[in-house]
Every structure is written in C-alpha cells, then in structure tokens.
Amino acid sequence: MSSAQAARRSTPYRLAVAARVLLAALGGYGVAALATALFSLILPMARSEAVATATLLSFAVMAFLVCAVFAARSLWRSALWIAVPALVLGGGLMLALGARA
C-alpha cells in the first residue's frame, strides 16, 4: 500500500478526531461557562466566594467532558455528552435567573 492510499484511508479517521477536538474544546467551554454561571448564582455563600468556587468547579466540569467526548464510542454519543448537560445547565440557569427577577 502506498502512502497516498494510506492517507486516503485515514482521512475519515482524521476528520472524526478533528470533530471530537472541536466538540470537546468548544462544547466543553460552553458547558463550563453555563456551569460557572449557574453555580455562582445558586451556591449558598458570599458572592465573591460563590464565583471563585463556581470557576474552580467549572475546570472539573470541562476536564470531565473532554474525557467523556474522547471516551464515547461514536461522534453522536460525544455530542450527547455535550448537549445533555448544556440543556440541563441552561434550564437551571433560566430558572435561577427567573427566580431572581
């Protein structure tokens, strides 16, 4: 097998890895931002301490999601690992902001 044939066969694999990298980086960042916003509103402590604690927790959330995206069997399952927490955290944030208004 020539190197050109090997490159053509590995193109779908490389695209799948690139998609997971983008999903982990951008989706993980988005979910971590939602987690930070929600936790900073609902943690029962002083505002500055709640924001600092929420920020630290968001690093753990992002690390977990990056691992989950690459551990999933398919790209669709990886997308679910990002979409489900984003929907849950987004809904919780809407509820928390609605309760504050």
C-alpha positions in Angstrom: 0.0 0.0 0.0 1.4 3.4 -1.0 1.5 6.4 1.3 -1.2 8.1 -0.8 -3.6 5.2 -0.3 -2.9 5.1 3.4 -3.6 8.9 3.6 -6.9 8.5 1.8 -8.0 5.7 4.1 -7.1 7.7 7.2 -8.9 10.8 6.2 -12.2 9.9 7.7 -10.4 9.0 10.9 -8.6 12.3 11.0 -11.9 14.2 10.4 -13.5 12.3 13.2 -10.7 13.2 15.6 -10.8 16.8 14.5 -14.6 16.9 15.1 -14.1 15.5 18.6 -11.4 18.0 19.3 -13.7 20.9 18.3 -16.6 19.4 20.2 -14.5 18.9 23.3 -12.9 22.4 23.1 -15.9 24.5 22.1 -18.7 22.4 23.6 -16.7 21.8 26.8 -16.1 25.6 27.1 -19.8 26.4 26.6 -20.9 23.9 29.2 -18.2 25.0 31.6 -19.4 28.6 31.2 -23.0 27.6 31.8 -21.9 25.7 34.9 -20.0 28.7 36.2 -23.0 31.0 35.7 -25.4 28.6 37.4 -23.2 27.6 40.3 -22.3 31.2 41.0 -26.0 32.0 41.4 -27.0 29.0 43.4 -24.1 28.4 45.8 -25.1 29.5 49.3 -22.1 31.7 50.2 -20.9 35.2 49.7 -21.0 36.3 46.0 -17.2 36.6 45.6 -16.7 33.1 47.2 -19.5 31.6 45.1 -18.0 33.0 41.9 -14.5 31.7 42.8 -15.9 28.3 43.8 -18.0 28.1 40.6 -15.0 28.9 38.5 -12.9 26.2 40.1 -15.8 23.7 39.7 -16.1 24.6 36.0 -12.5 23.3 35.4 -13.5 19.9 36.7 -16.7 20.0 34.5 -14.6 20.8 31.4 -12.0 18.1 32.2 -14.7 15.5 32.7 -16.5 16.5 29.4 -13.2 16.4 27.4 -12.6 12.9 28.7 -16.2 11.8 28.0 -16.1 13.1 24.5 -13.0 11.1 23.6 -14.2 8.0 25.5 -17.5 7.8 23.7 -17.9 5.2 21.1 -19.2 7.5 18.4 -19.3 11.1 17.5 -23.1 11.2 18.1 -22.6 9.9 21.6 -19.9 12.5 22.1 -22.4 15.2 21.0 -24.9 13.9 23.6 -22.3 14.2 26.3 -22.2 17.9 25.5 -25.8 18.6 24.6 -27.5 17.0 27.6 -25.5 18.8 30.3 -25.8 22.0 28.3 -29.6 21.7 28.2 -29.8 20.8 31.9 -27.5 23.6 33.0 -29.2 26.1 30.6 -32.6 25.2 32.0 -31.3 25.5 35.6 -29.8 28.9 34.7 -33.0 30.1 33.3 -34.9 29.0 36.4 -32.3 30.6 38.7 -32.4 33.9 36.8 -36.2 33.8 36.7 -36.3 33.3 40.5 -34.0 36.3 41.0 -36.1 38.7 38.9 
